[in-house]
Amino acid sequence: MGTDWIRRILVVGAGTMGHSLAQTFAQGGYSVALVDINKEALDKGASLIASNLRTLEDLHLLERGKRKEIIKRIRLLTSLEEGARDADLVIEAIFEDLEAKGELFQQLETFCPSRTILASNTSYLNIFELKTLKRHEQIIITHWFVPPHIIPLVEVVKGPRTSRETAETMKELLSQLGKKPIIMDTFIPGFIVNRLQRALAREIFHLLDNRYATAADIDTAVKASLGIRIPILGVVQRYDFAGIDLALQFMKNPPINLVSEDKPSETIKRLVHQGHLGVKSGRGFYDYSGKKMEEIMRDRDIKLLKLKDFLEAT
Ligand SMILES: NC(=O)c1ccc[n+]([C@@H]2O[C@H](COP(=O)([O-])OP(=O)(O)OC[C@H]3O[C@@H](n4cnc5c(N)ncnc54)[C@H](O)[C@@H]3O)[C@@H](O)[C@H]2O)c1
């Protein structure tokens, strides 16, 4: 099937993920329509794209002069129909709400040409069970990681009726964009990475809610141990180095009563109640007040890009 026929991309939702997804495809040379129901989200997305590209330029990862060209490839729209009518591929990155996604897919199936591949960036939801879907063969999950213009992994998840061609096309296209796609033939909520993150989250909030450790101590502990080891050894290969007999021994040890279910964390509930929503509100576990969003993102991106560069060279 190849990917040559894919030229126009529609990204729906210009939030945390959508603006960076639009940027990624525009950097890859595609013509992109970025649609959001909220004009403010579009403006904020456009401003973040411009500053993300400037960061790439400053690190010599983008040729000077290319920034304007890339920005020109992105059309900002509030009309879904306008963005959908000539789209070859849609990446949906709206709120994580099954009903909202269902309505959107219904509209996309109406507005998009019959060839269009429809991909969802859902983190957990089984969109394949949406009753209204018609184009089962062309519907797929592509789960990216924040910030998508930097993090290489994309989990490509097939539904029971997604065609092999659709999955292979997405794999090829993502590889051409410099990404690392992994195809999963069977839907499982959370795929690979979010299942692992969810297990970790239960313990993080158990430690915080019971005041066994502070947020800063947990971050220091992880950054100074797993954070250094995981990029080199992953989470499976490390058993080869620790000794698999030792792993068996740990499994036979008395239980340490890990948290076995999800329940809303008291710490998180308190922060949300106080309006401390993280970077976007200027404060979360840490204080970002007095800094512009663009500045905070730039600082994060420079560190991520330098680390990625080092890891790719090893
Ligand atoms: N934030 C992350 O770290 C992350 C990572 C991977 C996947 N995801 C998934 O990506 C999706 C988007 O997440 P996000 O964090 O970018 O959300 P977000 O809240 O930052 O952005 C969502 C945007 O979608 C817009 N929107 C809502 N309904 C719409 C519609 N019908 N048409 C057009 N625009 C619409 C909103 O106005 C908003 O700007 C979710 O499914 C989420 O689970 C998020």
Ligand as a Chemical Component Dictionary entry (heavy atoms), coordinates in Angstrom:
data_LIG
# 
_chem_comp.id                   LIG 
_chem_comp.type                 NON-POLYMER 
_chem_comp.pdbx_formal_charge   0 
_chem_comp.three_letter_code    LIG 
# 
loop_
_chem_comp_atom.comp_id 
_chem_comp_atom.atom_id 
_chem_comp_atom.alt_atom_id 
_chem_comp_atom.type_symbol 
_chem_comp_atom.charge 
_chem_comp_atom.model_Cartn_x 
_chem_comp_atom.model_Cartn_y 
_chem_comp_atom.model_Cartn_z 
_chem_comp_atom.pdbx_ordinal 
LIG N1  N1  N 0  -1.392  14.611 27.834 1  
LIG C1  C1  C 0  -0.714  13.474 27.701 2  
LIG O1  O1  O 0  0.355   13.278 28.312 3  
LIG C2  C2  C 0  -1.212  12.396 26.757 4  
LIG C3  C3  C 0  -0.309  11.401 26.332 5  
LIG C4  C4  C 0  -0.755  10.422 25.432 6  
LIG C5  C5  C 0  -2.071  10.425 25.009 7  
LIG N2  N2  N 1  -2.932  11.394 25.456 8  
LIG C6  C6  C 0  -4.296  11.369 24.938 9  
LIG O2  O2  O 0  -4.407  12.353 23.920 10 
LIG C7  C7  C 0  -5.732  12.916 23.925 11 
LIG C8  C8  C 0  -5.620  14.409 24.118 12 
LIG O3  O3  O 0  -4.980  14.662 25.342 13 
LIG P1  P1  P 0  -4.410  16.120 25.701 14 
LIG O4  O4  O 0  -3.657  15.940 26.976 15 
LIG O5  O5  O -1 -3.769  16.709 24.517 16 
LIG O6  O6  O 0  -5.788  16.889 25.998 17 
LIG P2  P2  P 0  -6.022  18.467 26.158 18 
LIG O7  O7  O 0  -7.143  18.617 27.119 19 
LIG O8  O8  O 0  -4.737  19.177 26.430 20 
LIG O9  O9  O 0  -6.501  18.910 24.691 21 
LIG C9  C9  C 0  -7.687  18.466 24.119 22 
LIG C10 C10 C 0  -8.138  19.512 23.119 23 
LIG O10 O10 O 0  -9.209  18.958 22.359 24 
LIG C11 C11 C 0  -10.147 20.005 22.089 25 
LIG N3  N3  N 0  -11.438 19.363 21.763 26 
LIG C12 C12 C 0  -12.278 18.720 22.584 27 
LIG N4  N4  N 0  -13.309 18.212 21.876 28 
LIG C13 C13 C 0  -13.106 18.533 20.587 29 
LIG C14 C14 C 0  -13.793 18.292 19.369 30 
LIG N5  N5  N 0  -14.920 17.577 19.341 31 
LIG N6  N6  N 0  -13.293 18.782 18.217 32 
LIG C15 C15 C 0  -12.132 19.521 18.222 33 
LIG N7  N7  N 0  -11.425 19.777 19.341 34 
LIG C16 C16 C 0  -11.892 19.281 20.507 35 
LIG C17 C17 C 0  -10.161 20.840 23.360 36 
LIG O11 O11 O 0  -10.644 22.142 23.108 37 
LIG C18 C18 C 0  -8.679  20.795 23.752 38 
LIG O12 O12 O 0  -7.975  21.914 23.243 39 
LIG C19 C19 C 0  -6.493  12.173 25.026 40 
LIG O13 O13 O 0  -7.182  11.100 24.476 41 
LIG C20 C20 C 0  -5.371  11.697 25.950 42 
LIG O14 O14 O 0  -5.729  10.564 26.710 43 
LIG C21 C21 C 0  -2.520  12.390 26.304 44 
# 
loop_
_chem_comp_bond.comp_id 
_chem_comp_bond.atom_id_1 
_chem_comp_bond.atom_id_2 
_chem_comp_bond.value_order 
_chem_comp_bond.pdbx_ordinal 
LIG N1  C1  SING 1  
LIG C1  O1  DOUB 2  
LIG C1  C2  SING 3  
LIG C2  C3  SING 4  
LIG C2  C21 DOUB 5  
LIG C3  C4  DOUB 6  
LIG C4  C5  SING 7  
LIG C5  N2  DOUB 8  
LIG N2  C6  SING 9  
LIG N2  C21 SING 10 
LIG C6  O2  SING 11 
LIG C6  C20 SING 12 
LIG O2  C7  SING 13 
LIG C7  C8  SING 14 
LIG C7  C19 SING 15 
LIG C8  O3  SING 16 
LIG O3  P1  SING 17 
LIG P1  O4  DOUB 18 
LIG P1  O5  SING 19 
LIG P1  O6  SING 20 
LIG O6  P2  SING 21 
LIG P2  O7  DOUB 22 
LIG P2  O8  SING 23 
LIG P2  O9  SING 24 
LIG O9  C9  SING 25 
LIG C9  C10 SING 26 
LIG C10 O10 SING 27 
LIG C10 C18 SING 28 
LIG O10 C11 SING 29 
LIG C11 N3  SING 30 
LIG C11 C17 SING 31 
LIG N3  C12 SING 32 
LIG N3  C16 SING 33 
LIG C12 N4  DOUB 34 
LIG N4  C13 SING 35 
LIG C13 C14 SING 36 
LIG C13 C16 DOUB 37 
LIG C14 N5  SING 38 
LIG C14 N6  DOUB 39 
LIG N6  C15 SING 40 
LIG C15 N7  DOUB 41 
LIG N7  C16 SING 42 
LIG C17 O11 SING 43 
LIG C17 C18 SING 44 
LIG C18 O12 SING 45 
LIG C19 O13 SING 46 
LIG C19 C20 SING 47 
LIG C20 O14 SING 48 
# 
